[in-house]
Amino acid sequence: MAAENRAAAGGSLRRRLLSRMFVVLGVVTLILFLFVRTYARDAADSAYDQLLSASALSIADAVRVENGAITVDLPYSSLSVLGTARHDRVFYKILAPGGLLVTGYPDLPGATVHDDTPVFLNATYSDAPVRVAVTGRFISGVARSGWVTVVVAQTREARDLLASRLVANSFAPIAFAVVAGALLLWFGIRQALAPLGFLEALIRARRPQDFTPIDAPVPTEVGQLLAAINQLMVRFKANLDSTQSFLADAAHQIRTPLAALRSQAELARREADVERLRNRVERIHRNAVEASELTTQLLNHATVVHRAEAVQPQVLDLDLLLRQIVQQIAGRPDAPPIELTRDPAEGDALLNGDPVTLREALSNLLDNACKYGGQGPVELRVRPGSGDYGPLVEIADRGPGIPEEEKRVVFDRFRRGRLAKGIAGSGLGLSIAAAVAEAHQAELSLLDRPGGGLIVRLEFPGPDSPSADRPGAGAAGTPAGGRRILALLPLLLLPCVLLAAIGPALALEPVLYPAPMAGTERLRIDAATDRPAIEPLIRDFQRMNPMVSVEYREMNTGELYDSVVRGGDGAVPDLVISSASGLQVKLVNDGHARRYSSPATDALPDWANWRSAAFGFTQEPAAIVYNRDLVAEDEVPRSREDLIHLLRDRKGRYRGRVVTYDVEDSGIGYLFATQDSVLTSQFWQLADALGETLAKQMCCTADMVGAIERGESLIGYNLLGSYARERQIHGAHIGIVLPTDYTLVMTRVALIPRRSAAPDLAGRFIDYLLSERGQAVVAAETAFYSILPTVGGPMSATHLQEEMRGPTQRIALGPALLVFMDHLKRDRFLQQWKAFLHQP
């Protein structure tokens, strides 16, 4: 049972092999995974770096010198090419020679360069890891010629997604191979260990007295174990034979004194003479003493043999041990003088050994010297060990000694020299000493002493220094490596400039929609949307959430942007709704919006959802609106080319009676105009025609539709078709044309500011706007077209699709809209626009 418990505590060999092999397999798998992941990351970077490089180079090509200053007309393709990564944010900056900022994000990482070869680096910007491309372009013709640096950065989301897919696709076969390898390992190890079970069965089947070698066909490794088992059985048989021999010898040796003792006792019983009886008793006593000493020696011999199998070494002092033995023997009445000396006089005679067996061996050797050395003094010499030799003990007497031919045989059990006759002894003392010396790997020798006598020398092995294993003494401790010096990396703190002035005053005072039922939830919405247009949505949302109060604040798109960027804590709305898609995208790109995901937002098409932070919930086409009473049907333009011809051919009729957005003040007007400039090569011809007819510019669709309805204007260009349609439904005698060459369609965008106080409630409102119920309200009760095709109503997506005669160009939410948010690009565009619209 104890052996089984120890085997259980040792664990399973199969489990050990499997665990170690699985650890190795796991390490190899981890190395392969790290390699595949690194390769996938490099491959993803290589693919997207091409787009990043193209973006940087296209911007560099647009850098020019105007009026002695460096400027850049940001190409639309420079950022739209990065829009293929749908969820990545984009940042850029252009630095003039000397590191002066031309445009872009001033704190974007990227130092000046003096080469036109793109350089790529990884950095962190706007709390996100980014990949940065830096390139240069040499510029002359300015006061300080030199290299202009272009820096374009893109967040890593698309790269990481591509890398993850590459890792998954590449690592799947490896994972399969690892699993298959693990199963094969399990089966292989099970089969490899089968010979051990076979060997166990052979051993268990053997008879108790069968010590013959086991002969079985086993593998080489198991063969080594089998050879060790066979060797162990040989040793065990030898020990058993030795024990049986020792028992036979002991029985024989004990039988003789016991027989003599018995015969003497029987004779003493019949002896009547007192004097002769005393002699018999003395013989009986002597035989009893011999039997007792023999029995003691036999027991000591057995103890020494047993302990020699498993010596438990301890550090002991030979000098101290010998003094204790000398003190014990010197107390006998017949003991001769004993002298103990140490050579040299100083130094510790330390030794690693078993104190029990060493005491027995040294006691036997000193007892023999006292017993056979006569009355002459016995000399003991102790020599401590050193680096060259081990400790040594010599015991010298002046007895008859041992002849040279008997010095080998006296170490056998029960063997005594012929000169020891007449002296009581068992013949086991030297045998015990020899066994102890062998267990301690010491050398026991018998030497003739000059002048007569015998020297018994016990020399222990060297050159180990005994002090090295002294209890409590360890290896010299090395000093601690000194105090750790923590290198504190300086943190680069970006200066935060607190604005002393708040932005422009709000256009209108906020309107509070109290909760229909008593509640504590409050939602603040800031929007660039007419309140009557969105009020039906607010009211219906409160029907579903009767404990929510809604505070609605209407402002223009610029004020709305500033309220999110510059507003302090508590001054930022919970939800922002704007028709200026470019500004909304910039808020998301610059990290001012928080992400929100739900089944409703995930169901949006890509063009209406960017980074799960900007959500479009309407469709609003850019239309040509005209007065149906004052403009004949044959004059109504159906395309932009028709409008250009109409304005040029009938310049007098339409002078001062055409209206469009003031793109400088209106975010949606700027959005429509910039998109036109990208989509049609006739845009500036149209702008020239508008300028020749002295077209009016207004801020809002409602004002322009009103002017057309009153006859103050005959035609309006790029008006919101959804507003015009809503006025038409309510009786306005106006016509609406969705251009046949293409129709721009924008979406009203909702987002949750990063510092929103009620983001969950804002998310709930977004889900409502995108729900089928909310979209039904949009299609039936608002001035916007719905985005869901499954709802019906006068402003449904289906009705809009039916009205379109030409292709649709939806203004997708994405980084391409950031091009016209650049201040240099905006200034240049507005400058050109004014040049055409304000003609003399």
Buried (B, 14 or more C-beta within 10 A) or exposed (E): EEEEEEEEEEEEEBEEBBEEBBEEBEEEBEEBBEEBBEBBBEBBBEBBBEBBBBBBBBBBEBBBBEEEEBBBBBBBBBBBBBBEBBBBBBBBBBBBBEEEEBBBBEEBBBEBBEEEEBBBBEEEBBEBEBBBBBBBBEBEEBEEEBBBBBBBBBBBBBBBBBBBEBBEEBBEEBEEEBEEBBEEBBEEBEEBBEBBEEBEEBEEEEEEEEBEEBEEEBEEEBBEBBEEBBEEBEEEEEEEEEEEEBEEBBEEBBEEBBEBBEEBBEBBEEBEEEEEBEEBBEBBEBBBEBBEBBBEBBEBBBBBBEBBEEBEEBBBBBBEBBBEBBEBBBEEEEBBEBEBEBEEEEBBBBBBBBBBBBBBBBBBBBBBBBBBBEEBEBBBBBBBBBEEBBBBBBBBBBBBBBEEEBBEEBBBBBBBBEBBEEEEBBBBBBBBBBBBBEBBEBBBEBBBBEEEBBBBBBBBEBEBEBEEBEEEEEEEEEEEEEEEEEEEEEEEEEEEEEEEEEBEEBEEEBBEBEBBEEBEBBBBBBBBBBEEBBBBBBBBBBEEBEEBBBBBBBBBBBBBBBBBBBBEEEEBBBBBBBBBBBBBBBBBBBBBBBBBEBEBBEEBEEBBBBBBBBBBBBBBBBBBBBBBEBBEEEBBBBBBBBBBEBBBEEEEBBEEBBBBBBBBBBBBBBBBBBBBBBBBEBBBBBBBBBBBBBBBBBBBBBEBBBBBBEEBBBBBBBBBBBBBBBBBEEEBEBBBBBBBBBBBBBBBBBBBBBBBBBBEBBBBBBBBBBBEBBBBBBBBBBBBBBBBEEBBBEBBBBBBEEBBEEEBBBBBBBBBBBBBBBEBBBEBBBEEBBEBBEEE
